[in-house]
Amino acid sequence: MRLTPELPAKAEAQAAQLGLDRAAYVRGLIEQDLKGGPGNVPRQFASEDLVGAFRLGGQHATNRRIRKILQKRILSARESHR
């Protein structure tokens, strides 16, 4: 498993605050994540390829907003090609 150099130190500090060693802390996180199941993960904007590709007026890029923008562009392009 590859980690950034600072991540193990941060995990070690968090584990110490909880009174655990790093291995127990990581095991606990994995067990907690697996117990939640796939349905409990909040959906996020997943395409980093599109980040910054659209002007959203300071709003966060969400799948719904990007879909609306793309739909408007497609409809506009269809109208101009008639």
MOPAC internal coordinates of N, CA, C and O (Angstrom, degrees):
PM7 1SCF
backbone

  N    0.0000 0     0.00 0     0.00 0    0    0    0
  C    1.4432 1     0.00 0     0.00 0    1    0    0
  C    1.5238 1   107.20 1     0.00 0    2    1    0
  O    1.2310 1   120.62 1   -51.28 1    3    2    1
  N    1.3142 1   116.42 1   128.72 1    3    2    1
  C    1.4600 1   120.80 1  -179.93 1    5    3    2
  C    1.5213 1   109.66 1   -98.58 1    6    5    3
  O    1.2310 1   121.14 1   -47.28 1    7    6    5
  N    1.3223 1   115.42 1   132.72 1    7    6    5
  C    1.4552 1   121.78 1   179.84 1    9    7    6
  C    1.5203 1   109.04 1  -130.86 1   10    9    7
  O    1.2310 1   121.09 1   -27.01 1   11   10    9
  N    1.3309 1   115.52 1   152.99 1   11   10    9
  C    1.4533 1   118.71 1   172.69 1   13   11   10
  C    1.5245 1   107.68 1   -67.20 1   14   13   11
  O    1.2310 1   119.41 1   -26.73 1   15   14   13
  N    1.3244 1   118.73 1   153.27 1   15   14   13
  C    1.4700 1   120.36 1  -175.72 1   17   15   14
  C    1.5358 1   114.45 1   -57.71 1   18   17   15
  O    1.2310 1   120.04 1   147.12 1   19   18   17
  N    1.3293 1   117.52 1   -32.88 1   19   18   17
  C    1.4647 1   119.05 1  -176.39 1   21   19   18
  C    1.5288 1   113.42 1   -82.50 1   22   21   19
  O    1.2310 1   119.72 1   160.96 1   23   22   21
  N    1.3122 1   118.15 1   -19.04 1   23   22   21
  C    1.4656 1   120.27 1  -175.99 1   25   23   22
  C    1.5284 1   113.77 1   -63.00 1   26   25   23
  O    1.2310 1   118.37 1   134.11 1   27   26   25
  N    1.3355 1   120.70 1   -45.89 1   27   26   25
  C    1.4757 1   118.84 1   178.11 1   29   27   26
  C    1.5308 1   112.83 1   -60.64 1   30   29   27
  O    1.2310 1   120.32 1   143.95 1   31   30   29
  N    1.3170 1   117.00 1   -36.05 1   31   30   29
  C    1.4699 1   119.75 1   179.14 1   33   31   30
  C    1.5254 1   110.72 1   -66.82 1   34   33   31
  O    1.2310 1   120.19 1   139.30 1   35   34   33
  N    1.3299 1   117.24 1   -40.70 1   35   34   33
  C    1.4654 1   120.90 1   177.73 1   37   35   34
  C    1.5247 1   110.84 1   -65.24 1   38   37   35
  O    1.2310 1   120.69 1   138.97 1   39   38   37
  N    1.3344 1   116.29 1   -41.03 1   39   38   37
  C    1.4648 1   120.29 1   178.44 1   41   39   38
  C    1.5217 1   110.46 1   -64.90 1   42   41   39
  O    1.2310 1   120.79 1   139.55 1   43   42   41
  N    1.3225 1   116.10 1   -40.45 1   43   42   41
  C    1.4704 1   120.89 1   178.31 1   45   43   42
  C    1.5303 1   110.66 1   -61.30 1   46   45   43
  O    1.2310 1   120.42 1   136.58 1   47   46   45
  N    1.3406 1   116.81 1   -43.42 1   47   46   45
  C    1.4659 1   120.88 1   179.50 1   49   47   46
  C    1.5283 1   111.41 1   -64.87 1   50   49   47
  O    1.2310 1   120.59 1   137.20 1   51   50   49
  N    1.3309 1   116.49 1   -42.80 1   51   50   49
  C    1.4717 1   120.02 1   178.95 1   53   51   50
  C    1.5248 1   110.70 1   -65.11 1   54   53   51
  O    1.2310 1   120.49 1   138.46 1   55   54   53
  N    1.3228 1   116.68 1   -41.54 1   55   54   53
  C    1.4596 1   120.80 1   178.34 1   57   55   54
  C    1.5221 1   110.56 1   -61.52 1   58   57   55
  O    1.2310 1   120.38 1   137.20 1   59   58   57
  N    1.3267 1   116.88 1   -42.80 1   59   58   57
  C    1.4716 1   120.75 1   179.66 1   61   59   58
  C    1.5226 1   110.79 1   -61.88 1   62   61   59
  O    1.2310 1   120.21 1   140.52 1   63   62   61
  N    1.3441 1   117.20 1   -39.48 1   63   62   61
  C    1.4644 1   119.84 1   178.18 1   65   63   62
  C    1.5278 1   111.63 1   -62.93 1   66   65   63
  O    1.2310 1   120.99 1   149.32 1   67   66   65
  N    1.3174 1   115.71 1   -30.68 1   67   66   65
  C    1.4642 1   120.82 1  -179.80 1   69   67   66
  C    1.5271 1   112.74 1   -90.07 1   70   69   67
  O    1.2310 1   120.84 1   177.81 1   71   70   69
  N    1.3327 1   116.01 1    -2.19 1   71   70   69
  C    1.4594 1   119.93 1  -179.79 1   73   71   70
  C    1.5154 1   113.47 1    76.99 1   74   73   71
  O    1.2310 1   120.31 1  -152.25 1   75   74   73
  N    1.3264 1   117.01 1    27.75 1   75   74   73
  C    1.4605 1   122.20 1  -178.52 1   77   75   74
  C    1.5250 1   109.65 1  -121.21 1   78   77   75
  O    1.2310 1   121.14 1   -17.55 1   79   78   77
  N    1.3323 1   115.43 1   162.45 1   79   78   77
  C    1.4609 1   117.34 1   167.87 1   81   79   78
  C    1.5276 1   107.07 1   -87.01 1   82   81   79
  O    1.2310 1   120.42 1   -12.75 1   83   82   81
  N    1.3197 1   116.80 1   167.25 1   83   82   81
  C    1.4594 1   120.57 1  -174.37 1   85   83   82
  C    1.5247 1   112.12 1   -60.63 1   86   85   83
  O    1.2310 1   119.84 1   139.53 1   87   86   85
  N    1.3216 1   117.92 1   -40.47 1   87   86   85
  C    1.4637 1   121.17 1  -179.17 1   89   87   86
  C    1.5300 1   111.08 1   -62.44 1   90   89   87
  O    1.2310 1   120.26 1   136.15 1   91   90   89
  N    1.3218 1   117.11 1   -43.85 1   91   90   89
  C    1.4648 1   120.38 1   178.81 1   93   91   90
  C    1.5287 1   110.89 1   -65.33 1   94   93   91
  O    1.2310 1   120.66 1   142.06 1   95   94   93
  N    1.3178 1   116.35 1   -37.94 1   95   94   93
  C    1.4605 1   120.99 1   178.35 1   97   95   94
  C    1.5307 1   110.42 1   -62.56 1   98   97   95
  O    1.2310 1   120.30 1   132.38 1   99   98   97
  N    1.3206 1   117.03 1   -47.62 1   99   98   97
  C    1.4635 1   121.61 1  -179.53 1  101   99   98
  C    1.5288 1   110.54 1   -65.34 1  102  101   99
  O    1.2310 1   120.21 1   136.48 1  103  102  101
  N    1.3307 1   117.20 1   -43.52 1  103  102  101
  C    1.4723 1   120.10 1   177.04 1  105  103  102
  C    1.5234 1   110.63 1   -57.80 1  106  105  103
  O    1.2310 1   120.84 1   135.61 1  107  106  105
  N    1.3308 1   116.00 1   -44.39 1  107  106  105
  C    1.4632 1   120.42 1   179.64 1  109  107  106
  C    1.5252 1   112.36 1   -61.00 1  110  109  107
  O    1.2310 1   120.63 1   139.12 1  111  110  109
  N    1.3227 1   116.41 1   -40.88 1  111  110  109
  C    1.4646 1   119.81 1   178.01 1  113  111  110
  C    1.5207 1   111.27 1   -64.05 1  114  113  111
  O    1.2310 1   120.64 1   136.97 1  115  114  113
  N    1.3288 1   116.38 1   -43.03 1  115  114  113
  C    1.4615 1   120.39 1   179.68 1  117  115  114
  C    1.5260 1   110.49 1   -64.41 1  118  117  115
  O    1.2310 1   120.31 1   134.39 1  119  118  117
  N    1.3382 1   117.01 1   -45.61 1  119  118  117
  C    1.4644 1   120.43 1   179.18 1  121  119  118
  C    1.5212 1   111.26 1   -61.58 1  122  121  119
  O    1.2310 1   120.44 1   137.77 1  123  122  121
  N    1.3249 1   116.76 1   -42.23 1  123  122  121
  C    1.4637 1   121.29 1   179.39 1  125  123  122
  C    1.5303 1   110.34 1   -63.22 1  126  125  123
  O    1.2310 1   120.31 1   137.38 1  127  126  125
  N    1.3222 1   117.01 1   -42.62 1  127  126  125
  C    1.4564 1   121.00 1   179.73 1  129  127  126
  C    1.5275 1   111.25 1   -64.79 1  130  129  127
  O    1.2310 1   120.13 1   136.49 1  131  130  129
  N    1.3221 1   117.35 1   -43.51 1  131  130  129
  C    1.4529 1   120.98 1  -179.18 1  133  131  130
  C    1.5242 1   112.27 1   -69.78 1  134  133  131
  O    1.2310 1   120.12 1   148.42 1  135  134  133
  N    1.3086 1   117.38 1   -31.58 1  135  134  133
  C    1.4566 1   121.49 1   178.72 1  137  135  134
  C    1.5245 1   110.66 1   -66.95 1  138  137  135
  O    1.2310 1   120.54 1   145.22 1  139  138  137
  N    1.3376 1   116.58 1   -34.78 1  139  138  137
  C    1.4629 1   120.88 1  -178.68 1  141  139  138
  C    1.5051 1   113.01 1   -67.51 1  142  141  139
  O    1.2310 1   119.76 1   152.51 1  143  142  141
  N    1.3107 1   118.06 1   -27.49 1  143  142  141
  C    1.4557 1   121.20 1  -179.49 1  145  143  142
  C    1.5204 1   112.09 1    76.50 1  146  145  143
  O    1.2310 1   120.70 1   -11.85 1  147  146  145
  N    1.3204 1   116.27 1   168.15 1  147  146  145
  C    1.4556 1   120.31 1  -175.84 1  149  147  146
  C    1.5206 1   114.41 1   -70.63 1  150  149  147
  O    1.2310 1   119.43 1   158.17 1  151  150  149
  N    1.3237 1   118.69 1   -21.83 1  151  150  149
  C    1.4587 1   121.01 1  -177.68 1  153  151  150
  C    1.5145 1   114.12 1   -74.61 1  154  153  151
  O    1.2310 1   119.47 1   165.08 1  155  154  153
  N    1.3151 1   118.62 1   -14.92 1  155  154  153
  C    1.4580 1   121.09 1  -175.43 1  157  155  154
  C    1.5245 1   113.60 1   -94.65 1  158  157  155
  O    1.2310 1   119.63 1  -177.29 1  159  158  157
  N    1.3135 1   118.32 1     2.71 1  159  158  157
  C    1.4549 1   121.29 1  -179.02 1  161  159  158
  C    1.5180 1   108.69 1   -86.06 1  162  161  159
  O    1.2310 1   119.64 1   -56.11 1  163  162  161
  N    1.3423 1   118.30 1   123.89 1  163  162  161
  C    1.4608 1   119.03 1   179.64 1  165  163  162
  C    1.5270 1   110.44 1   -66.80 1  166  165  163
  O    1.2310 1   120.63 1   -38.67 1  167  166  165
  N    1.3147 1   116.40 1   141.33 1  167  166  165
  C    1.4549 1   120.51 1   179.57 1  169  167  166
  C    1.5197 1   109.21 1   -79.04 1  170  169  167
  O    1.2310 1   120.93 1   -38.56 1  171  170  169
  N    1.3031 1   115.83 1   141.44 1  171  170  169
  C    1.4507 1   121.71 1  -179.03 1  173  171  170
  C    1.5157 1   109.21 1  -130.91 1  174  173  171
  O    1.2310 1   121.27 1   -11.95 1  175  174  173
  N    1.3150 1   115.18 1   168.05 1  175  174  173
  C    1.4524 1   119.81 1   174.11 1  177  175  174
  C    1.5116 1   107.09 1   -69.14 1  178  177  175
  O    1.2310 1   120.05 1   -63.74 1  179  178  177
  N    1.3184 1   117.52 1   116.26 1  179  178  177
  C    1.4505 1   121.02 1  -167.30 1  181  179  178
  C    1.5220 1   115.18 1   -99.17 1  182  181  179
  O    1.2310 1   119.13 1   164.32 1  183  182  181
  N    1.3193 1   119.26 1   -15.68 1  183  182  181
  C    1.4501 1   120.14 1  -174.41 1  185  183  182
  C    1.5161 1   111.27 1   -94.52 1  186  185  183
  O    1.2310 1   120.43 1   -77.80 1  187  186  185
  N    1.3230 1   116.78 1   102.20 1  187  186  185
  C    1.4583 1   119.70 1   177.08 1  189  187  186
  C    1.5220 1   111.05 1   -72.41 1  190  189  187
  O    1.2310 1   119.77 1   163.93 1  191  190  189
  N    1.3275 1   118.04 1   -16.07 1  191  190  189
  C    1.4571 1   120.72 1   177.62 1  193  191  190
  C    1.5220 1   110.98 1   -64.81 1  194  193  191
  O    1.2310 1   120.30 1   150.72 1  195  194  193
  N    1.3328 1   117.03 1   -29.28 1  195  194  193
  C    1.4588 1   120.40 1  -176.48 1  197  195  194
  C    1.5294 1   113.60 1   -96.02 1  198  197  195
  O    1.2310 1   119.63 1   174.21 1  199  198  197
  N    1.3107 1   118.31 1    -5.79 1  199  198  197
  C    1.4536 1   120.50 1  -179.24 1  201  199  198
  C    1.5211 1   108.36 1   -61.58 1  202  201  199
  O    1.2310 1   120.86 1   -52.87 1  203  202  201
  N    1.3154 1   115.96 1   127.13 1  203  202  201
  C    1.4550 1   121.26 1   179.97 1  205  203  202
  C    1.5139 1   113.90 1    83.11 1  206  205  203
  O    1.2310 1   119.73 1   178.28 1  207  206  205
  N    1.3348 1   118.12 1    -1.72 1  207  206  205
  C    1.4523 1   120.97 1  -177.77 1  209  207  206
  C    1.5287 1   112.26 1   -82.80 1  210  209  207
  O    1.2310 1   119.90 1   166.19 1  211  210  209
  N    1.3207 1   117.80 1   -13.81 1  211  210  209
  C    1.4496 1   121.45 1  -176.41 1  213  211  210
  C    1.5167 1   110.71 1  -128.92 1  214  213  211
  O    1.2310 1   121.05 1   -37.08 1  215  214  213
  N    1.3062 1   115.60 1   142.92 1  215  214  213
  C    1.4676 1   120.73 1   174.50 1  217  215  214
  C    1.5199 1   107.30 1   -86.79 1  218  217  215
  O    1.2310 1   121.39 1   -63.14 1  219  218  217
  N    1.3167 1   114.94 1   116.86 1  219  218  217
  C    1.4641 1   119.67 1  -175.29 1  221  219  218
  C    1.5231 1   112.11 1  -114.76 1  222  221  219
  O    1.2310 1   119.88 1  -167.66 1  223  222  221
  N    1.3113 1   117.84 1    12.34 1  223  222  221
  C    1.4623 1   120.43 1   178.14 1  225  223  222
  C    1.5081 1   113.11 1    62.82 1  226  225  223
  O    1.2310 1   119.99 1  -141.88 1  227  226  225
  N    1.3187 1   117.63 1    38.12 1  227  226  225
  C    1.4574 1   121.51 1   178.28 1  229  227  226
  C    1.5188 1   114.42 1    83.57 1  230  229  227
  O    1.2310 1   119.81 1   179.65 1  231  230  229
  N    1.3265 1   117.96 1    -0.35 1  231  230  229
  C    1.4626 1   121.03 1   179.26 1  233  231  230
  C    1.5204 1   109.47 1   -83.71 1  234  233  231
  O    1.2310 1   121.18 1   -23.39 1  235  234  233
  N    1.3233 1   115.35 1   156.61 1  235  234  233
  C    1.4548 1   120.53 1   176.64 1  237  235  234
  C    1.5269 1   110.01 1   -70.37 1  238  237  235
  O    1.2310 1   120.81 1   -34.16 1  239  238  237
  N    1.3229 1   116.05 1   145.84 1  239  238  237
  C    1.4673 1   120.92 1   176.68 1  241  239  238
  C    1.5129 1   108.45 1   -78.50 1  242  241  239
  O    1.2310 1   120.71 1   -66.90 1  243  242  241
  N    1.3156 1   116.26 1   113.10 1  243  242  241
  C    1.4622 1   120.88 1   175.70 1  245  243  242
  C    1.5188 1   107.55 1  -118.20 1  246  245  243
  O    1.2310 1   120.69 1   -18.94 1  247  246  245
  N    1.3100 1   116.30 1   161.06 1  247  246  245
  C    1.4660 1   119.95 1   178.38 1  249  247  246
  C    1.5267 1   110.63 1   -56.42 1  250  249  247
  O    1.2310 1   120.38 1   136.51 1  251  250  249
  N    1.3152 1   116.88 1   -43.49 1  251  250  249
  C    1.4692 1   121.13 1  -177.66 1  253  251  250
  C    1.5308 1   111.14 1   -62.38 1  254  253  251
  O    1.2310 1   120.02 1   133.81 1  255  254  253
  N    1.3376 1   117.56 1   -46.19 1  255  254  253
  C    1.4673 1   120.04 1   179.97 1  257  255  254
  C    1.5240 1   111.88 1   -64.27 1  258  257  255
  O    1.2310 1   120.60 1   137.32 1  259  258  257
  N    1.3137 1   116.45 1   -42.68 1  259  258  257
  C    1.4615 1   120.03 1  -179.70 1  261  259  258
  C    1.5251 1   110.18 1   -65.26 1  262  261  259
  O    1.2310 1   119.81 1   139.15 1  263  262  261
  N    1.3270 1   117.96 1   -40.85 1  263  262  261
  C    1.4671 1   120.74 1   177.77 1  265  263  262
  C    1.5274 1   111.21 1   -60.30 1  266  265  263
  O    1.2310 1   120.55 1   137.71 1  267  266  265
  N    1.3540 1   116.55 1   -42.29 1  267  266  265
  C    1.4620 1   120.31 1   179.32 1  269  267  266
  C    1.5231 1   110.89 1   -63.02 1  270  269  267
  O    1.2310 1   120.43 1   136.46 1  271  270  269
  N    1.3165 1   116.79 1   -43.54 1  271  270  269
  C    1.4662 1   120.54 1   179.22 1  273  271  270
  C    1.5237 1   110.45 1   -62.89 1  274  273  271
  O    1.2310 1   120.56 1   133.90 1  275  274  273
  N    1.3249 1   116.53 1   -46.10 1  275  274  273
  C    1.4627 1   120.03 1   179.50 1  277  275  274
  C    1.5203 1   111.28 1   -62.55 1  278  277  275
  O    1.2310 1   120.42 1   139.22 1  279  278  277
  N    1.3353 1   116.79 1   -40.78 1  279  278  277
  C    1.4557 1   120.63 1   179.78 1  281  279  278
  C    1.5305 1   110.59 1   -62.98 1  282  281  279
  O    1.2310 1   120.01 1   136.78 1  283  282  281
  N    1.3298 1   117.59 1   -43.22 1  283  282  281
  C    1.4634 1   120.97 1   177.79 1  285  283  282
  C    1.5219 1   110.74 1   -61.80 1  286  285  283
  O    1.2310 1   120.21 1   137.75 1  287  286  285
  N    1.3189 1   117.20 1   -42.25 1  287  286  285
  C    1.4715 1   120.71 1   179.50 1  289  287  286
  C    1.5246 1   111.47 1   -64.39 1  290  289  287
  O    1.2310 1   120.54 1   138.73 1  291  290  289
  N    1.3288 1   116.57 1   -41.27 1  291  290  289
  C    1.4688 1   120.01 1   179.59 1  293  291  290
  C    1.5247 1   110.16 1   -65.18 1  294  293  291
  O    1.2310 1   120.35 1   133.63 1  295  294  293
  N    1.3330 1   116.93 1   -46.37 1  295  294  293
  C    1.4588 1   120.24 1   179.29 1  297  295  294
  C    1.5211 1   111.34 1   -62.39 1  298  297  295
  O    1.2310 1   120.37 1   139.96 1  299  298  297
  N    1.3074 1   116.91 1   -40.04 1  299  298  297
  C    1.4592 1   121.67 1   178.30 1  301  299  298
  C    1.5258 1   111.06 1   -63.88 1  302  301  299
  O    1.2310 1   120.57 1   138.11 1  303  302  301
  N    1.3202 1   116.52 1   -41.89 1  303  302  301
  C    1.4667 1   120.98 1   179.43 1  305  303  302
  C    1.5319 1   110.09 1   -66.07 1  306  305  303
  O    1.2310 1   120.03 1   141.71 1  307  306  305
  N    1.3123 1   117.55 1   -38.29 1  307  306  305
  C    1.4695 1   121.00 1   179.48 1  309  307  306
  C    1.5364 1   110.05 1   -65.22 1  310  309  307
  O    1.2310 1   120.35 1   138.28 1  311  310  309
  N    1.3272 1   116.94 1   -41.72 1  311  310  309
  C    1.4531 1   121.21 1  -179.94 1  313  311  310
  C    1.5249 1   111.30 1   -64.77 1  314  313  311
  O    1.2310 1   120.40 1   141.42 1  315  314  313
  N    1.3183 1   116.85 1   -38.58 1  315  314  313
  C    1.4625 1   119.75 1  -177.86 1  317  315  314
  C    1.5169 1   112.52 1   -74.38 1  318  317  315
  O    1.2310 1   119.78 1   160.77 1  319  318  317
  N    1.3206 1   118.03 1   -19.23 1  319  318  317
  C    1.4787 1   121.50 1  -179.51 1  321  319  318
  C    1.5330 1   112.71 1   -94.79 1  322  321  319
  O    1.2310 1   119.94 1  -175.49 1  323  322  321
  N    1.3122 1   117.71 1     4.51 1  323  322  321
  C    1.4743 1   119.87 1   179.39 1  325  323  322
  C    1.4860 1   111.03 1   -80.60 1  326  325  323
  O    1.2310 1   120.10 1   180.00 1  327  326  325

